[in-house]
Amino acid sequence: MNPLIAAGAASLLQPVAGAAARVVTDKMRETAEAFEASYLSQMLKPMFEGLSTEAPFGGGEAEGTWRGFLVEAMAKQTVKAGGIGLADQVVAQMLKMQEAQEPAA
């Protein structure tokens, strides 16, 4: 894992109070949705690898080049429309990890 991403993710797990908690939860949601989109993109990618570039956009080398961006956009749109529930599970686990790190009152 990229150390910069790991450092950013670790900072999301630090305990916070009040209104800042909502911001952290929003950041957790954003991170979880980005993860779900990345996962979906990897799952959709093999579906399009076997297609010839003659259709649906006229073919050519450019279509093959830009196909990855199309798959990524489809994955992001799927997450935006509700996804497959992976982001919800990731957020739940992030919150559990955060609660486990909070000192007992």
N, C-alpha and C positions, 0 to 999 in steps of 0.2 A: 504494500500500500504506500502511496505517496506520503512522505512525512509531513508535508504541508497540509494535506487533507486530514491526516491523522491528528495533527495539532489543532486544526480547526474543529474537528469532531470532538476532541477531548474538551475543548473550551465550552462546548454546548452542554457538557455533562456536569458543569460546576453548579452548585446550588445558588439560586437567586431568590429574591423576595419581591413581593408586590407586583407593580406594573411591569417590572423587568421580566417577571416569569412569563407573561404573555408573549413578549418579544422572543424569548428563548423558545417557547413552544412553537411560535410561527417559524423560527429558523429551523427548528427540528422538522417541522412539517415540510418546509421547502427542501431541506436536505433529503428527507425520506422520499419525497416525490421525484427528486432528481435521480436518486438511486433506483427507484422503480422504473423510471423512463429509460435509464441505462440498461437495466435488466431486460425490459421489453424489447429494446432495440437489438440486443444480442439474441433474443429469442426469435425476432422477426427476420433478422438478417439471412439465415439460411433459406427462408421461403423465397427470397428474391435472387439468390445467387444462381439458380439454375435457369432463370428466364433469359431468353435471348433479348438483345437490345433493339429488336425490330419493332416492338410494341411495348408499352402503350403510347410512347411519346415520339415515335419516329425513328428510334434507334441511333446508332452511331456511338463513337467512343465517349462522347460527352454524357450520354445517358448513363453509361456504366460508371462514369466518374462521379456523377451526382446522385446515384442511386442510394448511397449511404446517407446522404442528407435527407432524402425522402423517407427512408426507414426511420431515421431519428425523429423527424417531424411527426410521423405517424405514431411513434411511441409516446412522444410528448402530448399529442392530442388525446391519445387513449388515457393517459394519466389525468389529463385535464377533465375528461368526461367521467372520471370515477375510477379508472384503473382496474386492477385485479385484486386490490386490497393489500398489496404488499407494503405500501407506504404506511397504512394504519398499523400494521404489525411492527414495522421498524420504529415508528414513533412510540408505540407502547413499550417496546424494549428500551428505547433511549430514556423514557421517563422512569422505568424501573431501575435502570442503572444510576440515574440521577438521584432517585430516592435512596438507594443503597449507600450513596456517598455522603448524604446529608448527615450531619451530626445529630445524635439523639437529643431532644429538648429536655 
